Amino acid sequence: MNKEFNVEILSILKVSEIENGWVADDYKALLAMIDIGEDELGGMGESELKDMCLMSLNDLEPHESAKLLLAHIFKDEITEGKIDQISHQMLEKNLWEVHAEPAYHMSLFNAYELSRKAYNGTFTEPTGVKFTIKISANKKDSFEIFDRSLHAVIVRLLANGLKESAILNRIFEEKINADSFPDAKNILWILKELSTTDNERQYEITSSYLWFGELENIMSFDADAHADLEQEDEEGK
């Protein structure tokens, strides 16, 4: 059964970098792929590892460094030939928006951010959005659906605030209305609960500007949502 909520956009801003999108282990893995072993790094801290990584990437041709980053992101999940093909696309397209598999969008966003720093431009600046929302309901039990499939419920709520012609609604219309929405976790890259009461919850969300940039011009809206049926069934077993 659908529940009635009010969603208020408390703050929203564009971002081109995600905090902790890259950590020391990532830098070490990339440097190892350039044949710089850990024994050569002399106990460097994360900031120094990042600088070393940026300099090392800059020594390569842009599409070669793109191949390196893509190999790190995709591991052994796609072929070397496919990685080579995508590395050239990375210079021409916004892959964090157009790649067919949303599960890789945040990682690709991070790849553009690092590549852009390494080459002082060249690669497109990635555009993300970080925003805080307050969700209110008249009944405490309205929030029960949040415990069943949090990401799917929140994407469904936010979709209510966007135009029918918005890209999110056009691409995921079937899933938004259906009983299963597994891609919701890949749409909300980072979801943090900030506060919760009986009738109100606040969340901070980081995602692609492609999906939620339109919320910049919206203050609040009423919305319905439902939990994923599959997860409800699993919990009832």
JOVEN-V437773 format. One record per residue. N is the residue number from 1. RES is the residue in one small letter. PSI is psi in whole degrees, -180 to 180 (none if undefined). Layout:
# JOVEN-V437773
n	res	psi
N	RES	PSI
N	RES	PSI
This chain:
# JOVEN-V437773
n	res	psi
1	m	136
2	n	148
3	k	150
4	e	128
5	f	163
6	n	132
7	v	127
8	e	131
9	i	109
10	l	-36
11	s	153
12	i	136
13	l	152
14	k	146
15	v	149
16	s	7
17	e	140
18	i	126
19	e	132
20	n	24
21	g	-31
22	w	136
23	v	175
24	a	-42
25	d	-34
26	d	-46
27	y	-42
28	k	-41
29	a	-42
30	l	-43
31	l	-36
32	a	-34
33	m	-18
34	i	14
35	d	33
36	i	101
37	g	164
38	e	-28
39	d	-18
40	e	-7
41	l	-11
42	g	39
43	g	32
44	m	147
45	g	176
46	e	-41
47	s	-42
48	e	-38
49	l	-40
50	k	-46
51	d	-43
52	m	-41
53	c	-44
54	l	-42
55	m	-40
56	s	-39
57	l	-39
58	n	-22
59	d	-15
60	l	161
61	e	148
62	p	-45
63	h	-24
64	e	-41
65	s	-34
66	a	-42
67	k	-40
68	l	-49
69	l	-41
70	l	-37
71	a	-37
72	h	-39
73	i	-47
74	f	-11
75	k	-127
76	d	21
77	e	-20
78	i	162
79	t	161
80	e	-37
81	g	-39
82	k	-39
83	i	-42
84	d	-41
85	q	-45
86	i	-31
87	s	-35
88	h	-36
89	q	-30
90	m	-26
91	l	-12
92	e	-25
93	k	163
94	n	83
95	l	-25
96	w	-10
97	e	-35
98	v	-8
99	h	139
100	a	-25
101	e	107
102	p	-21
103	a	-22
104	y	-1
105	h	-44
106	m	-41
107	s	-39
108	l	-39
109	f	-47
110	n	-35
111	a	-41
112	y	-41
113	e	-46
114	l	-41
115	s	-41
116	r	-39
117	k	-38
118	a	-34
119	y	8
120	n	45
121	g	-135
122	t	-59
123	f	150
124	t	140
125	e	123
126	p	146
127	t	116
128	g	-179
129	v	139
130	k	122
131	f	157
132	t	135
133	i	151
134	k	126
135	i	124
136	s	150
137	a	153
138	n	-26
139	k	137
140	k	-41
141	d	-7
142	s	-29
143	f	1
144	e	-33
145	i	-23
146	f	-33
147	d	-16
148	r	-44
149	s	78
150	l	-52
151	h	-44
152	a	-42
153	v	-45
154	i	-41
155	v	-41
156	r	-42
157	l	-48
158	l	-33
159	a	-30
160	n	-30
161	g	-7
162	l	157
163	k	156
164	e	-28
165	s	-5
166	a	149
167	i	-41
168	l	-46
169	n	-34
170	r	-42
171	i	-39
172	f	19
173	e	-46
174	e	-44
175	k	-36
176	i	-38
177	n	-12
178	a	-176
179	d	6
180	s	129
181	f	66
182	p	-27
183	d	-9
184	a	-38
185	k	-26
186	n	-17
187	i	-42
188	l	94
189	w	-48
190	i	128
191	l	115
192	k	130
193	e	125
194	l	-38
195	s	157
196	t	136
197	t	-178
198	d	-35
199	n	10
200	e	142
201	r	146
202	q	139
203	y	150
204	e	130
205	i	136
206	t	131
207	s	-171
208	s	140
209	y	-28
210	l	-42
211	w	-44
212	f	9
213	g	-30
214	e	-22
215	l	-11
216	e	-30
217	n	15
218	i	135
219	m	-45
220	s	162
221	f	156
222	d	149
223	a	153
224	d	157
225	a	165
226	h	157
227	a	161
228	d	129
229	l	-38
230	e	-45
231	q	-34
232	e	-43
233	d	-40
234	e	-38
235	e	-24
236	g	-7
237	k	none
